[in-house]
Amino acid sequence: MKFPIRALYASHFDHARMGGQKSLLAMIEHLDRRKVTPFAAVPAEGELSRLLRQLDCPTFIVPFEDARRTYLWKRWLPEARRFFANVNRLRALIREHRLDVLHPDEESDAVTCGYAKKTTAAKLVYHVRLTNPTKLDKLIERFADGIIGVSDGALARFAQFPSTKKRVIFDGVDFSIFTPPENRNALRRELDLPERAFILLFVGQVKAGKGIFDILNALTLLKTQLLDFEQPLFLIAGKPIDDATLPEVLAKIQQENLTARYLGHRNDIHRLMQASDVLTLPSHEGVEGLPRVLIEAMACGAIGFGTNTSGLREAFADGNGVMVQEKSPSEIARAILELMRDEAMREAYRNKGIQSVRARFDVRANTDAVMRFYETAL
């Protein structure tokens, strides 16, 4: 084995707002540069390319197209011409920089990388982040030399792929950033949050599949069981998936007179996690691979709260968080109320969450596991 391995990481997005891009940045930051020299390909200049270059990772622009099987064999179509132009760009990068590994984490990009590695010695390692199968999965199996899944649920998409060439490697948490607060009340004052409130935090893309409306419906149910000053404060941090969802969320909050704030995209998510009592993520089946925000929040001392669905189950594998059935506002409301009324239960979940995350989701250990997997793939 010749070191360092030269690996190109492909991102389908030019921003760094979602879990996949944050995981990519964390992995590149913690690579042992004696073993792996990183490069990156992104679709446009932007936040992600700037952050990658700050990590001393040479970054190239490849305007990735969404691959569809319907036009991959019709190269005269405009979409196909753009797709294969990107294939040629990647192949040129492989040869110019003598790349050993192509490491995409989105299915269209994996197919692009699969075509690009033809006639070269480069290997393709696909990083599966979601549990929902796609029409490109069979094609990816043909191209891939190795597959990493962020959870068993994500890796299950490729059940027929040789077991010796696939592995579950969790995303990691940087414990120098995501750590319990020294003084939660002081932090709440800094963030202009009420010290005595029971705070629920939602972090992520604002969409129905993440269970945002299930939480709002649960809070509506709680209004009949709690006095006004007892109502939990619900914080929403993230960008909406489309132009229609956020107005619907805000209208629901106003209509039901819920105690909630929409914060938009934030760069201080770890501080919000440290200031909150619970990170709520009641996602629906197929939406999550392994939710990064959940393990980050538990590392900060917030209680993890999610649904009994693929990916989330694995985050709570040792009873370190609260699980409810998906699409069940009444069960969400009942579990939140129980947490609000039982301080000992809250403390037990906080402690178990911190211990579990530190044992299973250390970014350094998990990045080392990725590097060892490269050696296997090569």
KEKE-3310 file (N, C-alpha, C; in steps of 0.2 Angstrom, whole numbers, plus 5000, padded with zeros to 4 digits):
npx = (5004:5003:5007:5004:4986:4977:4963:4947:4934:4917:4904:4887:4881:4884:4884:4885:4876:4869:4868:4876:4886:4892:4897:4906:4915:4920:4926:4936:4944:4949:4957:4971:4985:4996:4992:4981:4978:4968:4956:4944:4928:4915:4899:4899:4907:4906:4900:4904:4915:4924:4926:4932:4944:4950:4953:4964:4962:4963:4951:4939:4929:4915:4901:4889:4877:4860:4859:4850:4843:4837:4842:4856:4860:4858:4866:4865:4856:4853:4854:4862:4873:4879:4880:4890:4900:4904:4909:4920:4927:4930:4937:4949:4954:4957:4967:4977:4980:4983:4974:4968:4956:4939:4926:4911:4895:4882:4869:4868:4880:4888:4886:4891:4905:4907:4907:4918:4929:4932:4944:4954:4964:4958:4948:4931:4922:4907:4897:4884:4870:4857:4841:4831:4829:4835:4833:4845:4853:4856:4865:4875:4880:4886:4897:4904:4918:4918:4907:4901:4891:4881:4873:4865:4853:4854:4864:4857:4851:4859:4859:4863:4876:4893:4898:4910:4915:4908:4903:4897:4900:4899:4894:4904:4906:4913:4921:4927:4919:4905:4899:4894:4886:4895:4888:4871:4861:4867:4871:4858:4854:4863:4859:4847:4836:4823:4826:4819:4811:4805:4814:4812:4821:4822:4832:4837:4832:4817:4804:4790:4793:4802:4795:4790:4777:4771:4777:4772:4758:4758:4762:4751:4741:4746:4743:4731:4733:4743:4746:4748:4760:4768:4770:4780:4794:4797:4810:4815:4827:4834:4833:4819:4812:4805:4796:4783:4782:4787:4779:4767:4770:4773:4760:4753:4758:4754:4740:4737:4742:4755:4770:4783:4798:4805:4820:4828:4842:4857:4873:4878:4874:4878:4878:4864:4860:4866:4859:4847:4833:4828:4832:4822:4817:4806:4806:4800:4799:4812:4817:4829:4846:4857:4854:4864:4862:4856:4865:4875:4868:4865:4878:4880:4872:4859:4843:4840:4827:4817:4810:4804:4812:4821:4839:4837:4834:4846:4854:4849:4853:4857:4847:4848:4840:4824:4811:4798:4783:4782:4773:4764:4757:4750:4757:4770:4767:4763:4775:4784:4777:4779:4793:4795:4789:4797:4811:4822:4821:4825:4838:4844:4843:4850:4864:4866:4865:4876:4887:4885:4886:4899:4906:4903:4903:4914:4923:4936:4939:4930:4934:4946:4942:4936:4948:4955:4946:4948:4960:4956:4948:4957)
npy = (4994:5011:5026:5044:5040:5046:5055:5060:5070:5071:5083:5086:5098:5116:5122:5123:5118:5107:5090:5081:5088:5094:5083:5079:5090:5088:5076:5078:5087:5080:5070:5060:5066:5060:5048:5050:5061:5074:5080:5089:5090:5101:5108:5122:5138:5143:5143:5130:5127:5137:5134:5121:5124:5132:5122:5117:5109:5106:5112:5109:5114:5106:5105:5096:5086:5080:5063:5052:5037:5036:5044:5041:5033:5040:5049:5061:5069:5085:5085:5073:5076:5087:5079:5070:5078:5082:5070:5069:5080:5075:5064:5069:5076:5065:5059:5070:5073:5061:5052:5041:5037:5039:5048:5050:5055:5055:5049:5052:5058:5048:5039:5047:5048:5035:5032:5041:5035:5024:5017:5021:5019:5022:5020:5018:5023:5023:5033:5030:5039:5040:5031:5028:5018:5021:5023:5022:5014:5000:5003:5009:4999:4991:5000:5003:5000:4999:5002:5013:5014:5025:5020:5005:5004:5013:5006:4994:4996:4991:4977:4966:4968:4963:4958:4959:4971:4981:4992:4998:5014:5026:5043:5056:5066:5081:5083:5094:5105:5102:5100:5098:5113:5125:5134:5134:5143:5155:5155:5154:5167:5175:5171:5177:5169:5162:5159:5149:5142:5127:5120:5116:5110:5111:5106:5107:5103:5112:5103:5092:5079:5078:5078:5090:5096:5087:5089:5102:5099:5091:5101:5109:5100:5100:5112:5112:5105:5111:5126:5143:5149:5138:5132:5124:5131:5132:5130:5133:5130:5131:5129:5131:5118:5122:5135:5135:5128:5134:5146:5139:5132:5144:5149:5140:5140:5153:5152:5143:5149:5146:5144:5148:5150:5155:5153:5153:5149:5145:5149:5146:5133:5124:5131:5133:5120:5117:5126:5121:5110:5098:5090:5089:5077:5070:5061:5054:5037:5033:5045:5049:5044:5043:5054:5068:5079:5075:5067:5076:5085:5077:5076:5088:5089:5090:5081:5068:5066:5056:5046:5029:5024:5019:5022:5032:5023:5017:5027:5028:5016:5011:5014:5028:5039:5046:5038:5038:5033:5035:5049:5053:5063:5063:5054:5060:5072:5066:5060:5072:5079:5070:5071:5084:5084:5076:5077:5069:5059:5067:5070:5058:5054:5064:5061:5048:5050:5058:5050:5039:5045:5049:5037:5030:5039:5047:5058:5057:5044:5038:5043:5038:5025:5026:5028:5016:5008:5013:5007:4994:4994:4997)
npz = (5000:4995:5003:5004:5002:4988:4988:4981:4986:4983:4982:4981:4983:4985:4997:5015:5024:5027:5035:5027:5021:5032:5038:5029:5029:5043:5042:5033:5039:5050:5044:5044:5037:5033:5029:5020:5007:5004:4991:4983:4975:4970:4965:4963:4966:4983:4999:5004:4996:5000:5014:5013:5006:5017:5025:5019:5007:4991:4979:4967:4953:4948:4939:4944:4937:4939:4938:4927:4922:4911:4901:4900:4890:4879:4872:4864:4869:4877:4892:4894:4887:4895:4907:4903:4900:4913:4917:4910:4915:4928:4925:4919:4931:4939:4932:4931:4944:4949:4956:4969:4975:4973:4981:4983:4990:4986:4975:4961:4959:4962:4951:4941:4945:4944:4930:4927:4932:4924:4913:4921:4935:4947:4962:4967:4981:4988:4998:5008:5013:5016:5018:5009:4994:4977:4960:4954:4961:4958:4947:4954:4962:4952:4948:4960:4971:4984:4998:5010:5024:5033:5043:5048:5042:5031:5024:5020:5008:4999:4999:4991:4988:4989:5005:5011:5005:5010:5023:5039:5045:5057:5056:5063:5079:5083:5098:5103:5100:5101:5116:5133:5141:5151:5159:5158:5161:5160:5147:5140:5143:5136:5123:5123:5128:5138:5154:5163:5155:5147:5134:5117:5103:5086:5072:5056:5039:5035:5033:5029:5030:5040:5052:5056:5057:5064:5077:5079:5080:5091:5101:5100:5106:5119:5124:5130:5141:5149:5159:5153:5156:5157:5145:5133:5125:5108:5097:5080:5069:5053:5035:5024:5014:5003:4995:5000:5012:5024:5026:5029:5041:5049:5049:5056:5068:5072:5071:5081:5092:5097:5107:5100:5090:5074:5068:5057:5046:5056:5062:5074:5080:5089:5101:5103:5104:5116:5125:5125:5131:5124:5109:5096:5084:5075:5063:5048:5041:5031:5028:5036:5037:5046:5058:5060:5068:5079:5086:5089:5097:5108:5112:5117:5128:5127:5127:5117:5105:5096:5082:5080:5068:5054:5055:5065:5075:5077:5082:5094:5100:5113:5122:5124:5122:5118:5111:5099:5091:5073:5065:5075:5084:5096:5104:5104:5111:5124:5128:5129:5139:5149:5151:5154:5167:5175:5182:5186:5177:5165:5168:5169:5155:5149:5154:5149:5136:5133:5137:5128:5115:5116:5116:5104:5093:5090:5081:5077:5078:5070:5057:5056:5054:5041:5034:5035:5028:5015:5012:5012:5001:4991)
capx = (5000:5007:5004:4997:4981:4975:4956:4943:4927:4912:4898:4882:4879:4889:4883:4887:4870:4865:4872:4881:4892:4895:4901:4912:4920:4923:4930:4942:4948:4952:4961:4978:4987:5001:4989:4976:4978:4961:4954:4936:4924:4909:4896:4900:4910:4902:4902:4908:4922:4928:4928:4936:4951:4952:4956:4970:4960:4962:4944:4938:4922:4912:4894:4886:4870:4856:4859:4844:4845:4833:4846:4863:4862:4855:4871:4864:4852:4857:4856:4867:4880:4881:4882:4897:4905:4906:4912:4927:4931:4932:4943:4955:4956:4960:4974:4981:4982:4984:4969:4967:4949:4933:4922:4904:4889:4875:4868:4870:4887:4892:4886:4896:4911:4908:4909:4924:4935:4933:4950:4959:4966:4955:4942:4925:4919:4901:4895:4877:4868:4849:4839:4827:4832:4834:4833:4852:4856:4859:4870:4880:4883:4891:4903:4907:4923:4917:4902:4901:4884:4881:4869:4863:4847:4857:4868:4852:4849:4864:4860:4866:4883:4897:4898:4917:4916:4904:4904:4894:4904:4894:4897:4907:4905:4919:4919:4929:4914:4899:4901:4889:4888:4897:4882:4866:4857:4871:4871:4852:4854:4867:4855:4840:4831:4820:4830:4815:4807:4807:4815:4812:4824:4822:4837:4837:4828:4810:4799:4785:4796:4806:4791:4789:4770:4769:4778:4767:4752:4759:4762:4743:4738:4749:4740:4725:4736:4747:4745:4751:4767:4771:4770:4787:4797:4799:4814:4816:4833:4835:4830:4813:4813:4802:4793:4776:4782:4788:4772:4762:4773:4772:4753:4750:4760:4750:4733:4736:4745:4760:4776:4788:4802:4808:4827:4832:4849:4861:4880:4879:4869:4880:4876:4857:4859:4868:4854:4840:4832:4827:4832:4816:4817:4802:4806:4796:4803:4815:4820:4836:4851:4859:4854:4869:4860:4854:4871:4878:4864:4866:4885:4879:4868:4851:4840:4838:4820:4815:4805:4806:4813:4828:4844:4836:4834:4853:4857:4847:4853:4858:4843:4851:4836:4817:4808:4790:4781:4781:4767:4760:4757:4748:4763:4775:4764:4763:4782:4786:4775:4783:4800:4794:4787:4801:4818:4827:4822:4829:4845:4847:4844:4856:4870:4866:4866:4883:4891:4884:4889:4907:4908:4901:4902:4920:4924:4943:4939:4926:4938:4951:4939:4936:4954:4956:4942:4951:4965:4953:4945:4962)
capy = (5000:5017:5032:5045:5039:5053:5054:5066:5070:5074:5085:5088:5105:5121:5125:5118:5119:5100:5085:5077:5093:5095:5077:5079:5094:5086:5070:5081:5091:5075:5065:5059:5068:5056:5043:5053:5068:5076:5084:5090:5093:5104:5111:5129:5142:5145:5142:5124:5127:5142:5130:5116:5127:5134:5115:5115:5104:5108:5111:5110:5115:5101:5106:5089:5085:5074:5057:5048:5031:5037:5047:5039:5029:5044:5055:5067:5074:5090:5083:5068:5080:5090:5074:5067:5083:5082:5064:5070:5084:5071:5059:5073:5077:5058:5058:5075:5072:5054:5051:5034:5035:5044:5047:5054:5053:5056:5044:5055:5060:5041:5037:5052:5046:5028:5033:5044:5030:5019:5017:5023:5015:5025:5016:5022:5022:5027:5034:5030:5043:5040:5024:5026:5016:5025:5019:5022:5009:4995:5005:5011:4993:4989:5004:5004:4996:4999:5006:5014:5016:5029:5016:4998:5006:5015:5001:4989:4998:4987:4970:4961:4970:4959:4960:4961:4977:4987:4993:5004:5019:5031:5050:5058:5072:5084:5085:5101:5110:5099:5098:5102:5120:5126:5137:5134:5149:5161:5154:5157:5175:5177:5170:5180:5164:5162:5154:5144:5138:5120:5122:5110:5113:5107:5108:5104:5106:5112:5099:5088:5072:5078:5078:5097:5097:5082:5093:5108:5096:5089:5107:5111:5096:5101:5118:5110:5102:5116:5133:5147:5150:5131:5130:5124:5135:5128:5134:5130:5132:5128:5132:5127:5114:5125:5141:5134:5124:5139:5150:5134:5132:5150:5150:5135:5143:5159:5150:5139:5153:5142:5148:5146:5155:5153:5156:5152:5146:5148:5146:5144:5128:5120:5135:5132:5114:5118:5129:5117:5104:5092:5090:5085:5075:5065:5060:5049:5032:5034:5052:5049:5039:5043:5061:5071:5084:5071:5065:5082:5088:5073:5077:5095:5088:5090:5075:5066:5064:5054:5041:5022:5023:5017:5027:5035:5018:5016:5033:5026:5009:5009:5017:5034:5044:5045:5036:5037:5030:5041:5052:5052:5069:5062:5051:5065:5076:5063:5059:5078:5080:5066:5073:5091:5083:5071:5080:5064:5056:5071:5070:5051:5054:5068:5058:5042:5053:5061:5044:5035:5048:5049:5030:5028:5044:5051:5060:5055:5036:5036:5045:5032:5019:5027:5028:5009:5005:5014:5002:4988:4995:4998)
capz = (5000:4995:5006:5006:4997:4986:4988:4979:4989:4979:4985:4976:4985:4986:5004:5021:5029:5029:5038:5023:5020:5038:5040:5024:5032:5049:5040:5030:5045:5054:5041:5045:5030:5031:5025:5015:5004:5001:4986:4983:4969:4971:4959:4961:4971:4988:5006:5005:4993:5005:5020:5011:5005:5023:5027:5014:5003:4984:4978:4960:4951:4943:4940:4944:4935:4941:4933:4926:4918:4904:4896:4900:4884:4874:4873:4860:4873:4881:4898:4893:4885:4901:4911:4901:4901:4920:4918:4907:4919:4933:4922:4919:4937:4941:4928:4933:4951:4951:4962:4970:4977:4972:4987:4983:4995:4983:4970:4955:4959:4962:4944:4937:4947:4941:4923:4926:4934:4918:4910:4926:4941:4953:4965:4969:4987:4989:5005:5008:5019:5016:5018:5004:4988:4971:4953:4952:4966:4954:4943:4958:4964:4947:4948:4967:4974:4991:5000:5017:5026:5039:5047:5045:5038:5025:5020:5018:5001:4995:5002:4987:4987:4993:5012:5012:5002:5013:5030:5043:5049:5059:5056:5070:5082:5086:5105:5105:5099:5104:5123:5138:5143:5158:5163:5154:5162:5157:5139:5138:5144:5130:5117:5124:5129:5145:5158:5166:5150:5144:5127:5112:5097:5079:5068:5050:5033:5037:5029:5033:5032:5046:5057:5059:5058:5070:5083:5080:5082:5098:5105:5101:5111:5126:5126:5134:5147:5153:5159:5148:5158:5157:5138:5131:5119:5102:5092:5074:5066:5047:5029:5022:5008:4997:4996:5003:5019:5030:5028:5032:5048:5053:5050:5061:5075:5074:5072:5087:5097:5100:5110:5095:5086:5069:5069:5051:5046:5061:5062:5081:5082:5095:5107:5104:5107:5123:5129:5125:5135:5120:5102:5093:5077:5074:5056:5045:5038:5024:5028:5039:5037:5054:5059:5063:5073:5085:5090:5091:5102:5114:5115:5121:5134:5126:5126:5110:5105:5089:5080:5079:5061:5052:5057:5072:5080:5078:5086:5101:5101:5120:5126:5126:5119:5119:5104:5099:5084:5068:5063:5081:5088:5103:5108:5105:5117:5130:5130:5131:5145:5154:5152:5158:5174:5178:5182:5187:5170:5161:5170:5166:5148:5147:5155:5145:5129:5132:5137:5122:5109:5116:5115:5098:5088:5090:5074:5075:5078:5064:5052:5055:5051:5034:5030:5035:5023:5009:5011:5010:4994:4986)
cpx = (5004:5003:5007:4992:4978:4967:4952:4936:4923:4906:4893:4879:4885:4889:4885:4882:4868:4871:4878:4887:4895:4900:4907:4917:4924:4928:4937:4947:4952:4956:4968:4982:4993:4999:4984:4977:4972:4961:4947:4934:4917:4906:4897:4904:4905:4904:4906:4915:4927:4930:4933:4943:4954:4956:4962:4968:4958:4955:4943:4930:4920:4904:4889:4879:4867:4856:4852:4845:4842:4837:4854:4865:4860:4860:4870:4859:4856:4859:4862:4874:4883:4884:4889:4902:4908:4911:4920:4931:4934:4938:4949:4958:4960:4967:4979:4984:4983:4980:4968:4960:4945:4928:4916:4899:4882:4875:4870:4877:4891:4892:4891:4903:4913:4910:4916:4930:4936:4940:4955:4960:4962:4949:4937:4922:4913:4899:4888:4874:4860:4847:4834:4831:4830:4835:4840:4856:4860:4865:4876:4884:4888:4897:4907:4912:4922:4911:4902:4894:4884:4877:4868:4857:4849:4860:4863:4850:4853:4865:4863:4874:4887:4899:4905:4919:4912:4905:4900:4899:4900:4898:4899:4906:4912:4918:4922:4924:4907:4900:4896:4891:4891:4892:4876:4862:4860:4870:4864:4851:4857:4863:4848:4834:4829:4824:4826:4811:4810:4808:4816:4816:4823:4827:4837:4833:4821:4806:4795:4788:4800:4802:4789:4782:4768:4771:4773:4760:4752:4759:4754:4740:4740:4746:4734:4727:4740:4745:4749:4759:4771:4772:4778:4788:4800:4803:4815:4822:4834:4832:4824:4815:4811:4799:4786:4777:4782:4782:4767:4764:4771:4764:4750:4752:4756:4743:4732:4739:4751:4766:4782:4792:4805:4815:4831:4838:4853:4868:4882:4875:4871:4878:4868:4856:4861:4863:4848:4840:4832:4828:4827:4817:4813:4801:4802:4801:4806:4819:4827:4840:4854:4859:4860:4868:4858:4859:4874:4874:4865:4873:4885:4875:4861:4849:4838:4831:4818:4810:4808:4807:4820:4833:4843:4836:4842:4856:4855:4848:4854:4853:4844:4846:4829:4814:4801:4789:4780:4774:4762:4760:4755:4754:4768:4773:4765:4771:4785:4784:4778:4790:4799:4793:4792:4809:4823:4827:4826:4836:4848:4848:4849:4863:4871:4868:4873:4888:4891:4887:4897:4910:4908:4902:4908:4922:4931:4943:4936:4930:4943:4948:4938:4942:4956:4952:4945:4956:4962:4951:4951:4966)
cpy = (5006:5023:5038:5043:5046:5052:5061:5065:5074:5077:5088:5095:5109:5124:5120:5118:5112:5095:5082:5082:5094:5089:5077:5084:5092:5080:5073:5084:5086:5070:5065:5061:5064:5050:5045:5060:5069:5081:5084:5092:5095:5107:5118:5132:5144:5144:5136:5124:5132:5138:5125:5119:5130:5127:5113:5109:5107:5107:5113:5110:5110:5102:5100:5090:5079:5069:5053:5043:5032:5040:5046:5036:5033:5050:5061:5071:5079:5088:5078:5071:5083:5085:5071:5072:5083:5075:5065:5075:5080:5067:5063:5075:5071:5058:5064:5075:5065:5051:5043:5032:5041:5043:5051:5051:5055:5052:5046:5056:5053:5038:5041:5049:5039:5028:5036:5039:5025:5021:5020:5018:5017:5020:5021:5019:5026:5027:5035:5034:5043:5032:5023:5024:5021:5020:5019:5017:5003:4997:5007:5004:4990:4993:5004:4998:4995:5003:5007:5017:5020:5025:5009:4999:5008:5010:4995:4990:4993:4980:4965:4963:4966:4962:4962:4968:4983:4987:4999:5008:5025:5038:5052:5065:5075:5087:5091:5106:5108:5096:5101:5109:5120:5129:5138:5140:5155:5161:5156:5164:5178:5177:5173:5174:5164:5157:5148:5140:5131:5121:5116:5114:5108:5110:5104:5107:5106:5109:5094:5081:5072:5079:5085:5098:5092:5086:5098:5105:5094:5095:5109:5107:5098:5108:5117:5107:5106:5123:5137:5148:5143:5129:5129:5129:5131:5132:5130:5133:5128:5132:5128:5123:5117:5131:5141:5132:5129:5143:5145:5133:5138:5151:5146:5138:5149:5157:5147:5143:5149:5146:5145:5151:5152:5157:5156:5148:5149:5145:5145:5138:5124:5124:5134:5125:5114:5121:5126:5111:5097:5094:5086:5083:5069:5063:5054:5044:5034:5041:5052:5043:5038:5051:5064:5075:5081:5069:5071:5085:5084:5075:5084:5095:5089:5082:5073:5063:5062:5049:5034:5021:5021:5023:5030:5029:5016:5021:5031:5019:5006:5012:5024:5040:5042:5043:5035:5035:5036:5043:5052:5058:5068:5059:5056:5070:5073:5062:5066:5080:5076:5069:5080:5089:5079:5074:5074:5060:5060:5070:5063:5051:5058:5064:5052:5045:5055:5055:5040:5038:5048:5042:5028:5032:5049:5052:5057:5047:5034:5038:5040:5026:5020:5026:5020:5006:5007:5009:4995:4988:4995:4991)
cpz = (5000:4998:5004:5000:4995:4984:4986:4982:4985:4983:4980:4977:4986:4993:5009:5026:5031:5032:5034:5022:5026:5040:5035:5027:5038:5047:5037:5035:5049:5051:5043:5038:5028:5027:5020:5013:5001:4995:4986:4976:4971:4965:4958:4967:4976:4995:5007:5002:4997:5011:5018:5010:5012:5027:5023:5010:4996:4982:4970:4958:4946:4944:4939:4942:4938:4936:4933:4921:4911:4899:4896:4894:4878:4874:4869:4864:4877:4888:4898:4891:4891:4906:4909:4901:4908:4921:4915:4911:4925:4931:4922:4925:4940:4938:4930:4940:4954:4957:4962:4972:4975:4977:4987:4988:4992:4977:4963:4954:4959:4955:4940:4939:4944:4934:4922:4927:4929:4915:4914:4931:4947:4955:4967:4976:4988:4996:5006:5014:5020:5016:5012:4997:4982:4965:4951:4956:4962:4950:4948:4961:4958:4947:4955:4968:4981:4993:5008:5018:5032:5045:5044:5040:5031:5020:5017:5011:4997:4998:4998:4985:4991:5000:5014:5009:5005:5020:5033:5046:5050:5057:5063:5072:5084:5093:5108:5104:5102:5111:5127:5140:5150:5163:5158:5154:5159:5150:5137:5138:5138:5124:5117:5124:5136:5149:5161:5161:5148:5137:5123:5106:5091:5075:5062:5044:5036:5032:5032:5035:5038:5053:5060:5061:5064:5077:5084:5083:5089:5103:5106:5106:5118:5128:5131:5141:5152:5153:5154:5149:5158:5150:5136:5125:5114:5098:5086:5070:5059:5041:5027:5016:5002:4999:5000:5010:5025:5031:5031:5040:5052:5054:5055:5068:5077:5075:5079:5093:5101:5102:5105:5092:5080:5068:5062:5051:5052:5061:5069:5084:5088:5101:5108:5107:5115:5128:5129:5129:5130:5113:5099:5086:5075:5066:5054:5042:5031:5023:5030:5037:5044:5055:5063:5069:5079:5089:5093:5097:5109:5117:5119:5127:5133:5125:5119:5110:5097:5088:5079:5072:5060:5053:5064:5077:5082:5082:5093:5103:5108:5124:5129:5124:5120:5112:5105:5092:5079:5067:5069:5086:5096:5107:5109:5111:5124:5132:5132:5138:5151:5156:5156:5165:5178:5178:5182:5180:5165:5162:5168:5159:5146:5148:5151:5138:5128:5132:5131:5116:5110:5115:5108:5092:5088:5083:5072:5074:5071:5057:5051:5052:5043:5030:5030:5029:5016:5007:5009:5002:4989:4985)
residu = (MET:LYS:PHE:PRO:ILE:ARG:ALA:LEU:TYR:ALA:SER:HIS:PHE:ASP:HIS:ALA:ARG:MET:GLY:GLY:GLN:LYS:SER:LEU:LEU:ALA:MET:ILE:GLU:HIS:LEU:ASP:ARG:ARG:LYS:VAL:THR:PRO:PHE:ALA:ALA:VAL:PRO:ALA:GLU:GLY:GLU:LEU:SER:ARG:LEU:LEU:ARG:GLN:LEU:ASP:CYS:PRO:THR:PHE:ILE:VAL:PRO:PHE:GLU:ASP:ALA:ARG:ARG:THR:TYR:LEU:TRP:LYS:ARG:TRP:LEU:PRO:GLU:ALA:ARG:ARG:PHE:PHE:ALA:ASN:VAL:ASN:ARG:LEU:ARG:ALA:LEU:ILE:ARG:GLU:HIS:ARG:LEU:ASP:VAL:LEU:HIS:PRO:ASP:GLU:GLU:SER:ASP:ALA:VAL:THR:CYS:GLY:TYR:ALA:LYS:LYS:THR:THR:ALA:ALA:LYS:LEU:VAL:TYR:HIS:VAL:ARG:LEU:THR:ASN:PRO:THR:LYS:LEU:ASP:LYS:LEU:ILE:GLU:ARG:PHE:ALA:ASP:GLY:ILE:ILE:GLY:VAL:SER:ASP:GLY:ALA:LEU:ALA:ARG:PHE:ALA:GLN:PHE:PRO:SER:THR:LYS:LYS:ARG:VAL:ILE:PHE:ASP:GLY:VAL:ASP:PHE:SER:ILE:PHE:THR:PRO:PRO:GLU:ASN:ARG:ASN:ALA:LEU:ARG:ARG:GLU:LEU:ASP:LEU:PRO:GLU:ARG:ALA:PHE:ILE:LEU:LEU:PHE:VAL:GLY:GLN:VAL:LYS:ALA:GLY:LYS:GLY:ILE:PHE:ASP:ILE:LEU:ASN:ALA:LEU:THR:LEU:LEU:LYS:THR:GLN:LEU:LEU:ASP:PHE:GLU:GLN:PRO:LEU:PHE:LEU:ILE:ALA:GLY:LYS:PRO:ILE:ASP:ASP:ALA:THR:LEU:PRO:GLU:VAL:LEU:ALA:LYS:ILE:GLN:GLN:GLU:ASN:LEU:THR:ALA:ARG:TYR:LEU:GLY:HIS:ARG:ASN:ASP:ILE:HIS:ARG:LEU:MET:GLN:ALA:SER:ASP:VAL:LEU:THR:LEU:PRO:SER:HIS:GLU:GLY:VAL:GLU:GLY:LEU:PRO:ARG:VAL:LEU:ILE:GLU:ALA:MET:ALA:CYS:GLY:ALA:ILE:GLY:PHE:GLY:THR:ASN:THR:SER:GLY:LEU:ARG:GLU:ALA:PHE:ALA:ASP:GLY:ASN:GLY:VAL:MET:VAL:GLN:GLU:LYS:SER:PRO:SER:GLU:ILE:ALA:ARG:ALA:ILE:LEU:GLU:LEU:MET:ARG:ASP:GLU:ALA:MET:ARG:GLU:ALA:TYR:ARG:ASN:LYS:GLY:ILE:GLN:SER:VAL:ARG:ALA:ARG:PHE:ASP:VAL:ARG:ALA:ASN:THR:ASP:ALA:VAL:MET:ARG:PHE:TYR:GLU:THR:ALA:LEU)
# end
